[in-house]
Amino acid sequence: MIRIDEAWLATGPLDMRAGPDTALARVFAVCGSAKPLRLS
């Protein structure tokens, strides 16, 4: 079974061809910081 420790919520579209670095850069540009949502 796959264990999920964190989830990220999106508020807008993002090209799924973008890599994780591009996606994180977009989060910083829009939100100013990144904070994961803890599921445990």
mmCIF entry with sequence, helices, sheets and N, C-alpha, C, O atoms, coordinates in Angstrom:
data_MODEL
# 
_entry.id   MODEL 
# 
_entity.id                         1 
_entity.type                       polymer 
_entity.pdbx_number_of_molecules   1 
# 
_entity_poly.entity_id                      1 
_entity_poly.type                           'polypeptide(L)' 
_entity_poly.nstd_linkage                   no 
_entity_poly.nstd_monomer                   no 
_entity_poly.pdbx_seq_one_letter_code       MIRIDEAWLATGPLDMRAGPDTALARVFAVCGSAKPLRLS 
_entity_poly.pdbx_seq_one_letter_code_can   MIRIDEAWLATGPLDMRAGPDTALARVFAVCGSAKPLRLS 
_entity_poly.pdbx_strand_id                 A 
# 
loop_
_entity_poly_seq.entity_id 
_entity_poly_seq.num 
_entity_poly_seq.mon_id 
_entity_poly_seq.hetero 
1 1  MET n 
1 2  ILE n 
1 3  ARG n 
1 4  ILE n 
1 5  ASP n 
1 6  GLU n 
1 7  ALA n 
1 8  TRP n 
1 9  LEU n 
1 10 ALA n 
1 11 THR n 
1 12 GLY n 
1 13 PRO n 
1 14 LEU n 
1 15 ASP n 
1 16 MET n 
1 17 ARG n 
1 18 ALA n 
1 19 GLY n 
1 20 PRO n 
1 21 ASP n 
1 22 THR n 
1 23 ALA n 
1 24 LEU n 
1 25 ALA n 
1 26 ARG n 
1 27 VAL n 
1 28 PHE n 
1 29 ALA n 
1 30 VAL n 
1 31 CYS n 
1 32 GLY n 
1 33 SER n 
1 34 ALA n 
1 35 LYS n 
1 36 PRO n 
1 37 LEU n 
1 38 ARG n 
1 39 LEU n 
1 40 SER n 
# 
_struct_asym.id          A 
_struct_asym.entity_id   1 
# 
_struct_conf.conf_type_id            HELX_P 
_struct_conf.id                      HELX_P1 
_struct_conf.pdbx_PDB_helix_id       AA1 
_struct_conf.beg_label_comp_id       PRO 
_struct_conf.beg_label_asym_id       A 
_struct_conf.beg_label_seq_id        20 
_struct_conf.pdbx_beg_PDB_ins_code   ? 
_struct_conf.end_label_comp_id       CYS 
_struct_conf.end_label_asym_id       A 
_struct_conf.end_label_seq_id        31 
_struct_conf.pdbx_end_PDB_ins_code   ? 
_struct_conf.beg_auth_comp_id        PRO 
_struct_conf.beg_auth_asym_id        A 
_struct_conf.beg_auth_seq_id         20 
_struct_conf.end_auth_comp_id        CYS 
_struct_conf.end_auth_asym_id        A 
_struct_conf.end_auth_seq_id         31 
_struct_conf.pdbx_PDB_helix_class    1 
_struct_conf.details                 ? 
_struct_conf.pdbx_PDB_helix_length   12 
# 
_struct_conf_type.id          HELX_P 
_struct_conf_type.criteria    ? 
_struct_conf_type.reference   ? 
# 
_struct_sheet.id               AA1 
_struct_sheet.type             ? 
_struct_sheet.number_strands   2 
_struct_sheet.details          ? 
# 
_struct_sheet_order.sheet_id     AA1 
_struct_sheet_order.range_id_1   1 
_struct_sheet_order.range_id_2   2 
_struct_sheet_order.offset       ? 
_struct_sheet_order.sense        anti-parallel 
# 
loop_
_struct_sheet_range.sheet_id 
_struct_sheet_range.id 
_struct_sheet_range.beg_label_comp_id 
_struct_sheet_range.beg_label_asym_id 
_struct_sheet_range.beg_label_seq_id 
_struct_sheet_range.pdbx_beg_PDB_ins_code 
_struct_sheet_range.end_label_comp_id 
_struct_sheet_range.end_label_asym_id 
_struct_sheet_range.end_label_seq_id 
_struct_sheet_range.pdbx_end_PDB_ins_code 
_struct_sheet_range.beg_auth_comp_id 
_struct_sheet_range.beg_auth_asym_id 
_struct_sheet_range.beg_auth_seq_id 
_struct_sheet_range.end_auth_comp_id 
_struct_sheet_range.end_auth_asym_id 
_struct_sheet_range.end_auth_seq_id 
AA1 1 GLU A 6  ? ALA A 7  ? GLU A 6  ALA A 7  
AA1 2 LEU A 37 ? ARG A 38 ? LEU A 37 ARG A 38 
# 
loop_
_atom_site.group_PDB 
_atom_site.id 
_atom_site.type_symbol 
_atom_site.label_atom_id 
_atom_site.label_alt_id 
_atom_site.label_comp_id 
_atom_site.label_asym_id 
_atom_site.label_entity_id 
_atom_site.label_seq_id 
_atom_site.pdbx_PDB_ins_code 
_atom_site.Cartn_x 
_atom_site.Cartn_y 
_atom_site.Cartn_z 
_atom_site.occupancy 
_atom_site.B_iso_or_equiv 
_atom_site.pdbx_formal_charge 
_atom_site.auth_seq_id 
_atom_site.auth_comp_id 
_atom_site.auth_asym_id 
_atom_site.auth_atom_id 
_atom_site.pdbx_PDB_model_num 
ATOM 1   N N  . MET A 1 1  ? 0.838  -1.171 0.000   1.00 0.00 ? 1  MET A N  1 
ATOM 2   C CA . MET A 1 1  ? 0.000  0.000  0.000   1.00 0.00 ? 1  MET A CA 1 
ATOM 3   C C  . MET A 1 1  ? 0.892  1.246  0.000   1.00 0.00 ? 1  MET A C  1 
ATOM 4   O O  . MET A 1 1  ? 1.934  1.274  0.655   1.00 0.00 ? 1  MET A O  1 
ATOM 5   N N  . ILE A 1 2  ? 0.476  2.259  -0.731  1.00 0.00 ? 2  ILE A N  1 
ATOM 6   C CA . ILE A 1 2  ? 1.228  3.511  -0.803  1.00 0.00 ? 2  ILE A CA 1 
ATOM 7   C C  . ILE A 1 2  ? 0.809  4.409  0.355   1.00 0.00 ? 2  ILE A C  1 
ATOM 8   O O  . ILE A 1 2  ? -0.380 4.644  0.568   1.00 0.00 ? 2  ILE A O  1 
ATOM 9   N N  . ARG A 1 3  ? 1.776  4.899  1.088   1.00 0.00 ? 3  ARG A N  1 
ATOM 10  C CA . ARG A 1 3  ? 1.516  5.799  2.219   1.00 0.00 ? 3  ARG A CA 1 
ATOM 11  C C  . ARG A 1 3  ? 1.686  7.235  1.752   1.00 0.00 ? 3  ARG A C  1 
ATOM 12  O O  . ARG A 1 3  ? 2.714  7.581  1.171   1.00 0.00 ? 3  ARG A O  1 
ATOM 13  N N  . ILE A 1 4  ? 0.698  8.064  2.000   1.00 0.00 ? 4  ILE A N  1 
ATOM 14  C CA . ILE A 1 4  ? 0.755  9.478  1.633   1.00 0.00 ? 4  ILE A CA 1 
ATOM 15  C C  . ILE A 1 4  ? 0.915  10.294 2.905   1.00 0.00 ? 4  ILE A C  1 
ATOM 16  O O  . ILE A 1 4  ? 0.049  10.272 3.780   1.00 0.00 ? 4  ILE A O  1 
ATOM 17  N N  . ASP A 1 5  ? 2.041  11.023 3.004   1.00 0.00 ? 5  ASP A N  1 
ATOM 18  C CA . ASP A 1 5  ? 2.325  11.822 4.193   1.00 0.00 ? 5  ASP A CA 1 
ATOM 19  C C  . ASP A 1 5  ? 1.903  13.274 4.040   1.00 0.00 ? 5  ASP A C  1 
ATOM 20  O O  . ASP A 1 5  ? 1.585  13.940 5.026   1.00 0.00 ? 5  ASP A O  1 
ATOM 21  N N  . GLU A 1 6  ? 1.898  13.765 2.812   1.00 0.00 ? 6  GLU A N  1 
ATOM 22  C CA . GLU A 1 6  ? 1.579  15.171 2.569   1.00 0.00 ? 6  GLU A CA 1 
ATOM 23  C C  . GLU A 1 6  ? 0.754  15.291 1.303   1.00 0.00 ? 6  GLU A C  1 
ATOM 24  O O  . GLU A 1 6  ? 0.835  14.443 0.414   1.00 0.00 ? 6  GLU A O  1 
ATOM 25  N N  . ALA A 1 7  ? -0.036 16.345 1.225   1.00 0.00 ? 7  ALA A N  1 
ATOM 26  C CA . ALA A 1 7  ? -0.808 16.639 0.020   1.00 0.00 ? 7  ALA A CA 1 
ATOM 27  C C  . ALA A 1 7  ? -0.685 18.120 -0.282  1.00 0.00 ? 7  ALA A C  1 
ATOM 28  O O  . ALA A 1 7  ? -0.653 18.945 0.631   1.00 0.00 ? 7  ALA A O  1 
ATOM 29  N N  . TRP A 1 8  ? -0.616 18.458 -1.559  1.00 0.00 ? 8  TRP A N  1 
ATOM 30  C CA . TRP A 1 8  ? -0.543 19.854 -1.991  1.00 0.00 ? 8  TRP A CA 1 
ATOM 31  C C  . TRP A 1 8  ? -1.843 20.187 -2.700  1.00 0.00 ? 8  TRP A C  1 
ATOM 32  O O  . TRP A 1 8  ? -2.306 19.417 -3.541  1.00 0.00 ? 8  TRP A O  1 
ATOM 33  N N  . LEU A 1 9  ? -2.429 21.311 -2.375  1.00 0.00 ? 9  LEU A N  1 
ATOM 34  C CA . LEU A 1 9  ? -3.670 21.746 -3.001  1.00 0.00 ? 9  LEU A CA 1 
ATOM 35  C C  . LEU A 1 9  ? -3.365 22.823 -4.027  1.00 0.00 ? 9  LEU A C  1 
ATOM 36  O O  . LEU A 1 9  ? -2.577 23.732 -3.765  1.00 0.00 ? 9  LEU A O  1 
ATOM 37  N N  . ALA A 1 10 ? -3.986 22.723 -5.191  1.00 0.00 ? 10 ALA A N  1 
ATOM 38  C CA . ALA A 1 10 ? -3.774 23.703 -6.256  1.00 0.00 ? 10 ALA A CA 1 
ATOM 39  C C  . ALA A 1 10 ? -5.005 24.593 -6.379  1.00 0.00 ? 10 ALA A C  1 
ATOM 40  O O  . ALA A 1 10 ? -6.136 24.138 -6.205  1.00 0.00 ? 10 ALA A O  1 
ATOM 41  N N  . THR A 1 11 ? -4.773 25.848 -6.675  1.00 0.00 ? 11 THR A N  1 
ATOM 42  C CA . THR A 1 11 ? -5.891 26.777 -6.861  1.00 0.00 ? 11 THR A CA 1 
ATOM 43  C C  . THR A 1 11 ? -6.014 27.243 -8.297  1.00 0.00 ? 11 THR A C  1 
ATOM 44  O O  . THR A 1 11 ? -6.898 28.037 -8.619  1.00 0.00 ? 11 THR A O  1 
ATOM 45  N N  . GLY A 1 12 ? -5.143 26.761 -9.159  1.00 0.00 ? 12 GLY A N  1 
ATOM 46  C CA . GLY A 1 12 ? -5.179 27.134 -10.564 1.00 0.00 ? 12 GLY A CA 1 
ATOM 47  C C  . GLY A 1 12 ? -4.556 26.051 -11.416 1.00 0.00 ? 12 GLY A C  1 
ATOM 48  O O  . GLY A 1 12 ? -3.929 25.132 -10.890 1.00 0.00 ? 12 GLY A O  1 
ATOM 49  N N  . PRO A 1 13 ? -4.722 26.146 -12.738 1.00 0.00 ? 13 PRO A N  1 
ATOM 50  C CA . PRO A 1 13 ? -4.170 25.115 -13.618 1.00 0.00 ? 13 PRO A CA 1 
ATOM 51  C C  . PRO A 1 13 ? -2.650 25.199 -13.702 1.00 0.00 ? 13 PRO A C  1 
ATOM 52  O O  . PRO A 1 13 ? -2.066 26.275 -13.568 1.00 0.00 ? 13 PRO A O  1 
ATOM 53  N N  . LEU A 1 14 ? -2.025 24.058 -13.925 1.00 0.00 ? 14 LEU A N  1 
ATOM 54  C CA . LEU A 1 14 ? -0.580 23.968 -14.114 1.00 0.00 ? 14 LEU A CA 1 
ATOM 55  C C  . LEU A 1 14 ? -0.327 22.914 -15.182 1.00 0.00 ? 14 LEU A C  1 
ATOM 56  O O  . LEU A 1 14 ? -0.896 21.824 -15.129 1.00 0.00 ? 14 LEU A O  1 
ATOM 57  N N  . ASP A 1 15 ? 0.505  23.228 -16.130 1.00 0.00 ? 15 ASP A N  1 
ATOM 58  C CA . ASP A 1 15 ? 0.855  22.286 -17.186 1.00 0.00 ? 15 ASP A CA 1 
ATOM 59  C C  . ASP A 1 15 ? 1.525  21.076 -16.551 1.00 0.00 ? 15 ASP A C  1 
ATOM 60  O O  . ASP A 1 15 ? 2.554  21.218 -15.890 1.00 0.00 ? 15 ASP A O  1 
ATOM 61  N N  . MET A 1 16 ? 0.963  19.896 -16.740 1.00 0.00 ? 16 MET A N  1 
ATOM 62  C CA . MET A 1 16 ? 1.478  18.691 -16.095 1.00 0.00 ? 16 MET A CA 1 
ATOM 63  C C  . MET A 1 16 ? 2.832  18.252 -16.665 1.00 0.00 ? 16 MET A C  1 
ATOM 64  O O  . MET A 1 16 ? 3.452  17.334 -16.128 1.00 0.00 ? 16 MET A O  1 
ATOM 65  N N  . ARG A 1 17 ? 3.297  18.889 -17.738 1.00 0.00 ? 17 ARG A N  1 
ATOM 66  C CA . ARG A 1 17 ? 4.631  18.598 -18.265 1.00 0.00 ? 17 ARG A CA 1 
ATOM 67  C C  . ARG A 1 17 ? 5.705  19.307 -17.443 1.00 0.00 ? 17 ARG A C  1 
ATOM 68  O O  . ARG A 1 17 ? 6.891  19.014 -17.594 1.00 0.00 ? 17 ARG A O  1 
ATOM 69  N N  . ALA A 1 18 ? 5.306  20.228 -16.586 1.00 0.00 ? 18 ALA A N  1 
ATOM 70  C CA . ALA A 1 18 ? 6.254  20.950 -15.737 1.00 0.00 ? 18 ALA A CA 1 
ATOM 71  C C  . ALA A 1 18 ? 6.844  19.974 -14.715 1.00 0.00 ? 18 ALA A C  1 
ATOM 72  O O  . ALA A 1 18 ? 6.145  19.112 -14.183 1.00 0.00 ? 18 ALA A O  1 
ATOM 73  N N  . GLY A 1 19 ? 8.115  20.126 -14.460 1.00 0.00 ? 19 GLY A N  1 
ATOM 74  C CA . GLY A 1 19 ? 8.761  19.277 -13.466 1.00 0.00 ? 19 GLY A CA 1 
ATOM 75  C C  . GLY A 1 19 ? 8.504  19.808 -12.064 1.00 0.00 ? 19 GLY A C  1 
ATOM 76  O O  . GLY A 1 19 ? 7.877  20.855 -11.902 1.00 0.00 ? 19 GLY A O  1 
ATOM 77  N N  . PRO A 1 20 ? 8.986  19.089 -11.043 1.00 0.00 ? 20 PRO A N  1 
ATOM 78  C CA . PRO A 1 20 ? 8.749  19.517 -9.666  1.00 0.00 ? 20 PRO A CA 1 
ATOM 79  C C  . PRO A 1 20 ? 9.384  20.872 -9.342  1.00 0.00 ? 20 PRO A C  1 
ATOM 80  O O  . PRO A 1 20 ? 8.832  21.634 -8.548  1.00 0.00 ? 20 PRO A O  1 
ATOM 81  N N  . ASP A 1 21 ? 10.523 21.179 -9.938  1.00 0.00 ? 21 ASP A N  1 
ATOM 82  C CA . ASP A 1 21 ? 11.167 22.478 -9.681  1.00 0.00 ? 21 ASP A CA 1 
ATOM 83  C C  . ASP A 1 21 ? 10.326 23.623 -10.245 1.00 0.00 ? 21 ASP A C  1 
ATOM 84  O O  . ASP A 1 21 ? 10.171 24.662 -9.603  1.00 0.00 ? 21 ASP A O  1 
ATOM 85  N N  . THR A 1 22 ? 9.787  23.426 -11.445 1.00 0.00 ? 22 THR A N  1 
ATOM 86  C CA . THR A 1 22 ? 8.926  24.440 -12.058 1.00 0.00 ? 22 THR A CA 1 
ATOM 87  C C  . THR A 1 22 ? 7.645  24.618 -11.254 1.00 0.00 ? 22 THR A C  1 
ATOM 88  O O  . THR A 1 22 ? 7.192  25.743 -11.042 1.00 0.00 ? 22 THR A O  1 
ATOM 89  N N  . ALA A 1 23 ? 7.065  23.514 -10.808 1.00 0.00 ? 23 ALA A N  1 
ATOM 90  C CA . ALA A 1 23 ? 5.844  23.582 -10.017 1.00 0.00 ? 23 ALA A CA 1 
ATOM 91  C C  . ALA A 1 23 ? 6.092  24.313 -8.693  1.00 0.00 ? 23 ALA A C  1 
ATOM 92  O O  . ALA A 1 23 ? 5.282  25.146 -8.287  1.00 0.00 ? 23 ALA A O  1 
ATOM 93  N N  . LEU A 1 24 ? 7.198  24.009 -8.024  1.00 0.00 ? 24 LEU A N  1 
ATOM 94  C CA . LEU A 1 24 ? 7.513  24.677 -6.760  1.00 0.00 ? 24 LEU A CA 1 
ATOM 95  C C  . LEU A 1 24 ? 7.785  26.163 -6.974  1.00 0.00 ? 24 LEU A C  1 
ATOM 96  O O  . LEU A 1 24 ? 7.387  26.990 -6.154  1.00 0.00 ? 24 LEU A O  1 
ATOM 97  N N  . ALA A 1 25 ? 8.458  26.504 -8.068  1.00 0.00 ? 25 ALA A N  1 
ATOM 98  C CA . ALA A 1 25 ? 8.697  27.912 -8.385  1.00 0.00 ? 25 ALA A CA 1 
ATOM 99  C C  . ALA A 1 25 ? 7.380  28.646 -8.589  1.00 0.00 ? 25 ALA A C  1 
ATOM 100 O O  . ALA A 1 25 ? 7.254  29.809 -8.204  1.00 0.00 ? 25 ALA A O  1 
ATOM 101 N N  . ARG A 1 26 ? 6.410  27.992 -9.182  1.00 0.00 ? 26 ARG A N  1 
ATOM 102 C CA . ARG A 1 26 ? 5.087  28.603 -9.384  1.00 0.00 ? 26 ARG A CA 1 
ATOM 103 C C  . ARG A 1 26 ? 4.384  28.818 -8.036  1.00 0.00 ? 26 ARG A C  1 
ATOM 104 O O  . ARG A 1 26 ? 3.728  29.840 -7.833  1.00 0.00 ? 26 ARG A O  1 
ATOM 105 N N  . VAL A 1 27 ? 4.520  27.870 -7.131  1.00 0.00 ? 27 VAL A N  1 
ATOM 106 C CA . VAL A 1 27 ? 3.933  28.015 -5.790  1.00 0.00 ? 27 VAL A CA 1 
ATOM 107 C C  . VAL A 1 27 ? 4.535  29.227 -5.091  1.00 0.00 ? 27 VAL A C  1 
ATOM 108 O O  . VAL A 1 27 ? 3.806  30.027 -4.505  1.00 0.00 ? 27 VAL A O  1 
ATOM 109 N N  . PHE A 1 28 ? 5.851  29.370 -5.146  1.00 0.00 ? 28 PHE A N  1 
ATOM 110 C CA . PHE A 1 28 ? 6.504  30.514 -4.514  1.00 0.00 ? 28 PHE A CA 1 
ATOM 111 C C  . PHE A 1 28 ? 6.084  31.824 -5.161  1.00 0.00 ? 28 PHE A C  1 
ATOM 112 O O  . PHE A 1 28 ? 5.894  32.824 -4.469  1.00 0.00 ? 28 PHE A O  1 
ATOM 113 N N  . ALA A 1 29 ? 5.937  31.829 -6.490  1.00 0.00 ? 29 ALA A N  1 
ATOM 114 C CA . ALA A 1 29 ? 5.545  33.050 -7.194  1.00 0.00 ? 29 ALA A CA 1 
ATOM 115 C C  . ALA A 1 29 ? 4.129  33.479 -6.821  1.00 0.00 ? 29 ALA A C  1 
ATOM 116 O O  . ALA A 1 29 ? 3.856  34.672 -6.691  1.00 0.00 ? 29 ALA A O  1 
ATOM 117 N N  . VAL A 1 30 ? 3.232  32.518 -6.648  1.00 0.00 ? 30 VAL A N  1 
ATOM 118 C CA . VAL A 1 30 ? 1.834  32.834 -6.356  1.00 0.00 ? 30 VAL A CA 1 
ATOM 119 C C  . VAL A 1 30 ? 1.603  33.072 -4.863  1.00 0.00 ? 30 VAL A C  1 
ATOM 120 O O  . VAL A 1 30 ? 0.921  34.022 -4.478  1.00 0.00 ? 30 VAL A O  1 
ATOM 121 N N  . CYS A 1 31 ? 2.171  32.209 -4.031  1.00 0.00 ? 31 CYS A N  1 
ATOM 122 C CA . CYS A 1 31 ? 1.867  32.231 -2.587  1.00 0.00 ? 31 CYS A CA 1 
ATOM 123 C C  . CYS A 1 31 ? 2.954  32.903 -1.743  1.00 0.00 ? 31 CYS A C  1 
ATOM 124 O O  . CYS A 1 31 ? 2.674  33.350 -0.631  1.00 0.00 ? 31 CYS A O  1 
ATOM 125 N N  . GLY A 1 32 ? 4.169  32.980 -2.245  1.00 0.00 ? 32 GLY A N  1 
ATOM 126 C CA . GLY A 1 32 ? 5.254  33.551 -1.483  1.00 0.00 ? 32 GLY A CA 1 
ATOM 127 C C  . GLY A 1 32 ? 5.996  32.548 -0.631  1.00 0.00 ? 32 GLY A C  1 
ATOM 128 O O  . GLY A 1 32 ? 7.120  32.812 -0.204  1.00 0.00 ? 32 GLY A O  1 
ATOM 129 N N  . SER A 1 33 ? 5.383  31.390 -0.372  1.00 0.00 ? 33 SER A N  1 
ATOM 130 C CA . SER A 1 33 ? 6.023  30.309 0.384   1.00 0.00 ? 33 SER A CA 1 
ATOM 131 C C  . SER A 1 33 ? 5.285  29.026 0.114   1.00 0.00 ? 33 SER A C  1 
ATOM 132 O O  . SER A 1 33 ? 4.233  29.030 -0.525  1.00 0.00 ? 33 SER A O  1 
ATOM 133 N N  . ALA A 1 34 ? 5.823  27.931 0.593   1.00 0.00 ? 34 ALA A N  1 
ATOM 134 C CA . ALA A 1 34 ? 5.182  26.632 0.423   1.00 0.00 ? 34 ALA A CA 1 
ATOM 135 C C  . ALA A 1 34 ? 5.097  25.941 1.775   1.00 0.00 ? 34 ALA A C  1 
ATOM 136 O O  . ALA A 1 34 ? 6.086  25.856 2.502   1.00 0.00 ? 34 ALA A O  1 
ATOM 137 N N  . LYS A 1 35 ? 3.929  25.457 2.099   1.00 0.00 ? 35 LYS A N  1 
ATOM 138 C CA . LYS A 1 35 ? 3.725  24.744 3.361   1.00 0.00 ? 35 LYS A CA 1 
ATOM 139 C C  . LYS A 1 35 ? 2.854  23.519 3.075   1.00 0.00 ? 35 LYS A C  1 
ATOM 140 O O  . LYS A 1 35 ? 1.712  23.672 2.641   1.00 0.00 ? 35 LYS A O  1 
ATOM 141 N N  . PRO A 1 36 ? 3.369  22.304 3.311   1.00 0.00 ? 36 PRO A N  1 
ATOM 142 C CA . PRO A 1 36 ? 2.569  21.119 3.024   1.00 0.00 ? 36 PRO A CA 1 
ATOM 143 C C  . PRO A 1 36 ? 1.435  20.932 4.028   1.00 0.00 ? 36 PRO A C  1 
ATOM 144 O O  . PRO A 1 36 ? 1.514  21.374 5.174   1.00 0.00 ? 36 PRO A O  1 
ATOM 145 N N  . LEU A 1 37 ? 0.402  20.278 3.575   1.00 0.00 ? 37 LEU A N  1 
ATOM 146 C CA . LEU A 1 37 ? -0.740 19.919 4.415   1.00 0.00 ? 37 LEU A CA 1 
ATOM 147 C C  . LEU A 1 37 ? -0.458 18.536 5.002   1.00 0.00 ? 37 LEU A C  1 
ATOM 148 O O  . LEU A 1 37 ? -0.329 17.571 4.248   1.00 0.00 ? 37 LEU A O  1 
ATOM 149 N N  . ARG A 1 38 ? -0.361 18.417 6.307   1.00 0.00 ? 38 ARG A N  1 
ATOM 150 C CA . ARG A 1 38 ? -0.062 17.135 6.954   1.00 0.00 ? 38 ARG A CA 1 
ATOM 151 C C  . ARG A 1 38 ? -1.340 16.301 7.017   1.00 0.00 ? 38 ARG A C  1 
ATOM 152 O O  . ARG A 1 38 ? -2.397 16.795 7.409   1.00 0.00 ? 38 ARG A O  1 
ATOM 153 N N  . LEU A 1 39 ? -1.227 15.018 6.623   1.00 0.00 ? 39 LEU A N  1 
ATOM 154 C CA . LEU A 1 39 ? -2.379 14.136 6.613   1.00 0.00 ? 39 LEU A CA 1 
ATOM 155 C C  . LEU A 1 39 ? -2.436 13.200 7.805   1.00 0.00 ? 39 LEU A C  1 
ATOM 156 O O  . LEU A 1 39 ? -3.448 12.529 8.005   1.00 0.00 ? 39 LEU A O  1 
ATOM 157 N N  . SER A 1 40 ? -1.374 13.135 8.605   1.00 0.00 ? 40 SER A N  1 
ATOM 158 C CA . SER A 1 40 ? -1.367 12.184 9.712   1.00 0.00 ? 40 SER A CA 1 
ATOM 159 C C  . SER A 1 40 ? -2.036 12.695 10.944  1.00 0.00 ? 40 SER A C  1 
ATOM 160 O O  . SER A 1 40 ? -2.099 11.989 11.950  1.00 0.00 ? 40 SER A O  1 
# 
